């Protein structure tokens, strides 16, 4: 029988039974009441009739015994019969009878409803018939339910008539008493049945759809539980299993019949078995949830005794005082295996990556170290000789060295990109100036091949965009360099334009392309042109040199900059490489003519350093000689050390103004030596500039945190002198301000007028209050506009009070703002506390 039928039939049967019981009890109570009333009436009738007959008999015995031939008794009987001929009957079967005993016979002398008693046969005194009369003739009085003279069950009241030696009975058929109650019961039962049928009909009409949905919901639930991939187990508050779905059967190896009614502990190994009992008891006692509603990984036990990992989630349902807990179980054996394999693969990859990184670091160091000497000494010689043939030889050396350096950088860049260790460093740049710079760089090469180098820059291209300038240059150098390399006749064309992305022109898509009339790319090889170490077949000849990394690196760099690169090419007709850098931020300077502003530049020959001592630490003599060569003519006192240990001894004795520290050296390396210098309170203020061939990003980051500055080999003279200018007092031609380390002159070298000296307290208050607050705000904002306002504010204050260190420092800031040199700006801003320090020294 379906659940739906059960829900319908069972309530109907219950209601019908209840209706019958209630009706039956009610009718029974009414019947008992009616029975008692009828019994009382019969007793009254029998007694009254008996007393009446006795009174008449006594009267007849005294006064009428001679009036009837048969005597007084006959006279009395005759009067009674005549009197009762008009007596009203009671009920349909009610009557009273009068009889006497003659021997062993009961002889009826009067029957209320039957006047011709002569025809009636006597009833044996000891038979089952006439039970009430037999009791009356025996001298008893009372009531009884028994058979009358007809053999019909009656309710009778009997009474003896002693005067006449007779008995009288008032009786009524028991069926007559019961008949109305039987009819009422049938009526009530029928009405109850009809009402229940009507109720059932209405119930079906109203609840049918609900029952159908409930049945469908139950069917869906059963189907879900049966087909669920996860095991679903329900238990009661004692931990006894109530349900166990198919997935759980497959998972644990038990059939549902084996588990239902058993403790759920049979599915758990130790110590989870003991812990579960404790959790369940604790929850029922304190309602503190530890596993309910919180998924976790535990071990389960198979029927065969083996254990396996599962993910368990438990929910609860409270039904009045009873709790039902449902466990959702997922076998995570395969996931754990995959996790273990992934972990092993990751560890293997990390080992391989570490080995590769170590190899690249060693390769970089070993190649860059001799390259440092080759390019450095070639640069020095180029400034010392004048013979055109010698200069040509040096030019070839420099060209070959730079090509080799480019190859090294390409390999390292690709490695960094693949390892995810190359980070972009956006700054505000003028794209037009970078595109124009490409013309200056490649015009000579294009002219050597008799190629026309064209540039088309849209006039509305913003003058200030937030881009990684170094990576943008690298992309352009790769694309234009390739175009010139593979073009023998015709032209190379660089085009640039923008696409506005909003009405206020705050973001643009920067679109540029490099078009050439070169040898082109075969159509079937266009898609592979960006793959590493690939050069299409037309390029694979001695005529065209290269690793095939240029386009690969370019594509990766473009993608890092949220861009796309594509190529359209036709063999022997040329190629066009197009780049879209998406959603580039336009600086607030984007609508100003920054391109027309000129930034003061310098050459090493224009720098005049004040007297200073420098320690050169390197284990390779050629590198020492190169740095000495770069420093020749500046009047420095130079010291050299071959390792970190020697360097520490010299630093303690001589206290140099700057230390040039190689990182990779025997006995004691540069990092260890620098750490010892920075740990000594008497030496830690000496600037340490790392000059190293390390090429990996994490090495550079560590070195920059440890040292005051960083130079990567090979180092050219301009880079080298520019870096020293940050730490040593110097002057520039056409610049009257003498700058100390980082743009701040030493207190002993500053000469102040008497007027300035008198205003120092006021200046100190302004710098420690208003100016320091502005410095803190601009340091946090990193805004070019903020830098510019702050630099002008500092310059105005410096000029007002005639304080040279503040004037020189603010001028440096303004120059760096105009050059959009964010890195230098950040470093210069950090020198503000030094300016305050010089002011306090005067105070």
C-alpha positions, 0 to 999 in steps of 0.5 A: 500500500502506498504512503498516500493511501495509508495517509487517506485510509488510516485516518478514515478508519480511525474516525469511523471507529471513533464515531462508532464507539462514541455513538455506541457508548452514548446509545448504551447509556441511553438504553441503560437509562431507559431500561431502568425506567421501564423496570421501575414502571413494571415494578410499580404496575405489578405491585399496584395490581397485586395490592389491588387484587388482594384488596378486592379478594379480602372484600369478596371473602367478607361480603361476596362469598355467596354472590358467586356460585364458585365462591369468593375467589371466583367472584374476585377473579371475575371482577378483575377480568371485567375491570381489565377489559378496558385497561389501557395497554403499555407499549406494543408488547406490555402486559400483566398476567395472573396465574396459580399453581395446580400441582406441577402446573402453572395455570394462567387465570388471566392474561392482560392481552388475551382474555380467552385463557381457557385455550392456553396450555398450562406450563410445567412449573419446572420448565424454562418457560414462564420464569417470572411467574414461577418466581411469583408463585414461589412467593418472591417479588422482584424483576428479571429478564427471562422467558415468558410463557411464550418463550420470548425474552422479556423484562418482567416484574413479579409479585405474589398475591398471597390472598388468592395463592396466585402470582402476578407478572407485569412484563414487556418484550425486551426486543421492544425496549431495545428496538428504538436504540437499535434503530438509533444506532443504525441511524447514527452509524449511517450518519457517521459513515456519510459524514466521514465519506463527505469529509473524506471527499472534501479532504481529498479535494483539498489535500490531494494536491498537497499529498501528491506533492508530498509523495513526489517530494518523498520520491525525489528524496528517496531517489536522491538518497539512493543515487547520491554519490555521497554517503548519507547516514542518519542516527538517533541521539544514542548513535543508532543508525536509522538510515544507510543509503546506497552510496554508503553501502558501496563506501563501507562494504556493508548492506543497509540491513547489516547496519540499521539498528547498530551503533554508528561506531562500527564504521569508525576506527579508533580513536574516532570511535571513542571521540564520537561517543564523547562528542555525542554525550557532550552535545546532548548534555551541554548543546555545545557543537564541535562537529555539527555544522563543521565539515572535517576530514577523518578516517573511516573503517571498511567492513574488511577492517581497512581504513580510508579518509573521508570528508564528514559533515553533520547536521541535526534535526530536533523532533520534539524531545528527539534528535536526528543527526544526518551525516554526509560522507565523501570518500576522499581517497583519490583526492588525497592521492592526487594531493599527495602526487601534486605535492610531490610534483610541486616539490620536484618542480621547486627543486628543478626551479631552484636548480635552474635559478642557481644555474642562471645565477651562476651563468649570469655571474660568470658571464657578466663578470668578464663582460664588465671588464670587456665593456668597461675597459672598451669604454675607457679606451674609447675616451683615451684614443683618437686613432680612427682604426682603433676606435673602429676596433673598439666599436666592434668590441662594444657592439659584440659585447652589447649583443652578448649582453642582450642575449644574456638579458633575453634568456634571464627575462624569459626565465623570470617571466616563466617563473612569475618573478618579473614585476612591472614598475609603472611610472608616469611616462611621456610615450611620444618621447619614447617613440621619438627616442626609437628614431634616434636609436635606430636611424643610424642602423636604418641608414646603414641598410638604406632603409627609410625609418618613418614615425607617425604619432597621433597628435592627441596622444596623451603626454603622461601615461602610467606605464612601465617605461623599461618594459615599453622600451624593451617591446619597441626595441625588440619589434623595431630591431627585428623589423630592421634586421629582416628588411633589406629594402623599403621602410620600417614604420612605427605608428601610435594612436589611442582609443578613448575609453570614457568621456573624461579621457581618464583611460585609453587603449594605447595602440602602436604597430611596427610595419616593415617591407622585409622578407615576411613570414610564411603563412603556416609559420605565423602562429609559431612566431611567438614561441621560444627559440623559434625562427621561421625557416626563412630566417634560419641562415647564417645571415640572421643571427639570434636566439628566437627569444625576442618575440617570445619575450615581447609577447609575454611582456605585452600580456603582463601589461594587460595587452595583446600582440598580433601579426599580419605577414606575407612572405617577401612583402613584409610584416606588421606587428600590432600591440594594444595596451588596454586600459592605460591610466592617463595622468593629470599631466596628460593634457599639458605639454610636458614633452616640451620641457627640458630636463637638465642632464649631465655627463660624468665629465661635468661632475666635480666631486669633493675629496672623499675616500672609496673602498673597492671590494672585488675578488677579480682584479680586472673589476677593481681596475675598471672601477679605478679607471672610472674614478680616475681624475676625480681626486678620490683616495682609493682602497681595494680589498679582495674579499669581505674579510679584508674589507672589514679590516680596511673599513675599521681602519680608514672609515671610507666615505663609500664602499663598492661591494661585490657580493660573490667572493671567497673567504667572506662574501659581500653580504656577510661583510655588509651585514657586519658593517651595518651591525657596527654602530660606528660603521653603519652610516657608511653607504654600501653600494652593491656592484654585482653580477647577480641577475635574479630578482629575489637576489636583487631584492635581498641585496637592495634591502641590505645595501644602500644602493645597487649596480648590476654588472656590467656597469658603464661610467655614466651609471657608476658616477650617477650612483656616486653622486647620491652619496658624495658631495659634488658640484656640476658645471653650470650649477653653483649649489654644492650637494652633499650625499643625496643632495644635502651638504654637510653642516661644516661646509654650509655658510649662512648669513647673519640674517639667516642665522637669526631666523633659524628658530622660525625656520625650524618651527615651520619645517618641523610643523607645516613642511613636515606635515606636507612631506608626510602627506605627499610621501603617502600619496605618491602623486606627481602633482603632490610632489610638484606642489611640495617641491615648490613649497619647500623652495619658497620657504628655503629662498625666503629664509636663505637656507641653501640645503633646503633650496638645493634639495627642493631643486633636485625634487623639481628636476626629478618631477619634470623627468617623471623619475618616480624612483629617484623622487622616492629616494630624495623625499626620504632625505627630508629628515637629513635636512632637518638634522642639519638645521638642528646642528646649527641650532 
